[in-house]
Amino acid sequence: MPEPLLPDIEFDGFSFSADGRIAFSATSDDNAEIYLLDSLADTSPINISQNPALNDYPSAWSPDGRY
């Protein structure tokens, strides 16, 4: 069985961009962070919020998919 990309993390929500990227929220150590994953590339998720003080949750992409 393949190794999970983010072991021991609870996933809280996600949204898809028009160009195949996925923004998702995952909780570890009681802090939710936003990660970005390119579903078309063989890469690991990137933490784009890195905020230890607050819980961060993605909601939607901008209409042009840039944000």
Secondary structure, DSSP 8 states (H G I E B T S, - for coil): ----SSTT-EEEEEEE-TTSEEEEEEEETTEEEEEEEETTSS---EES---SSS--------TTS--
